[in-house]
Amino acid sequence: MFNREIWMMDSDGTTPRKVLELPRNEWYSRIQFSPDGQRLAYTRNQGDPRNFQTSIETCDLNGNNRTVVVDPGLPIGSLLWLSQGRVVYLRQDFREPVDGHLWQVSIDGRSGKAIGKPERIKVLTGFSTEDLSASADEKRLVLARVTQQHLLLLGELTAGGRRMNPPRRMANDEGSDRPTAWTPDSRIVLFDSDRNGSVGIYKRAIDQETAAPLASGTEHLSVPRVSPDGAWILAIESAKPEVYPSTPLRVLRIPMAGGAPQFVMETKNPMGIACARAPATLCVILEQSKQENLLLTLSAFDSIQGRGKVLRNIEKGRSPRDFTTDPATYRFAWGLSPDGTTLGIARRDEPETHIRLLSLTGGPDREIAVKDWPKITGLDWSADGKSLYIGSQSAQGETLLNVELNGKIHELWQQNGAKQSWGVPSPDGRHLAIHAVVSRSNLWMLEKF
């Protein structure tokens, strides 16, 4: 959920009152009192959640007399309003390599207006930064240095896919690998990786130690899928941050043996692509809808002919149990059944996961309540189409589950400290290619800032 309101209450918890509210497509992320407690400073985020800009503003305790002290720019991870009349804040550049930028701006305590222009203090290269705090004398700053790695793991399934042996890591390099598909013979995992500087498509056999690139002549390819006939690898060419979302993205096809990508179609605001398996022939793309009353549109496409007909429209929600009214459509996990008859989709932010099974053949829709398992982080169908593999994120860590279509739940694997897990089964149902993100944090102290 995005925070679009700021509320205050008295110190004893009484008299709650709303101070500010933002329109759609905007949200708050950080709030600080001024040193004298008479004003608020907050970060205001605007735009597409995958490519947004952040500003710093101030207001009085009634939400009035607002000022902009830092213009919109790269996302801001944390801020502090210090007693010397300045705000220090962290800006994040998520392009490669990831950099953190420590900035400061002087502020008039009464009016909340900036005095002069923001000044960059330090560049922290190669990692993201979070959680600024200051010592009591404000002569030292402490921040968290955070690094993340996307791991590619392989698990052996047993008991018809309802159990899994402890997974092993398939690669020991420093790249971030995200598996999304297998070759039809169940021998090779397809994944995207940044191991060579930009994101590209790679393959790795389950009995080999090295990965090989599949696409040549282009960069920034991600989310590989296999066409139903097994002849093509389909992928989305991601745009550079400075031009997204104004520039359409491209869906490309790559020969299964590798080679130069070929154009299939253009798309804007895609949530991803998926394909069924032979004898089915369906591939689909899920996109944010352009129509005011619709949230998502699912369309068919062909690896040679391109875009086809619309299969399903998902309307904007009207209640908390509906999908959502929020345009941040990336907050969904979804997958196409192997026979191409059903779309499984769920909100990522629910305290209890509800998976909707939407028929693509005119049949009735269904819903599975995954009780006691919150915050889904992935959704993939089992090889036989009789269950789903999902990740669930809780305070204890990430748990990978197998969920039968009747709602029965099987815990496969839990990893403390991991997040954003999902599992992609091989077509023969014997293995699971697993994605898990591991974060490492260290505290750093800065003096003379």
Secondary structure, DSSP 8 states (H G I E B T S, - for coil): --B-EEEE--TTS---EEEEE--TTEEEEEEEE-TTSSEEEEEEEEEETTEEEEEEEEEETTS-S-EEEEEEES-EEEEEEETTTEEEEEEEE-SSS-EEEEEEEEE-TTT--EEEEEEEEEEEETSEEEEEEE-TTSSEEEEEEEEEEEEEEEEEEEGGGTEE---EES--SS--EEEEEE-TTSSEEEEEE-TTSS-EEEEEETT-S--EE-B-S---EEEEEE-TTSSEEEEEE---TTTTTTS-EEEEEEETT-B--EEEEEESSEEEEEE--TT---EEEEEE-SSTTEEEEEEEEETTTEEEEEEEEEE--SSTTSS-S-S-TTSEEEEE-TTSSEEEEEESS-SSEEEEEEESSS---EEEEETT--SEEEEEE-TTSSEEEEEEEETTEEEEEEEETTS-EEEEEEETTEEEEEEEE-TTSSEEEEEEEEEEEEEEEEE--
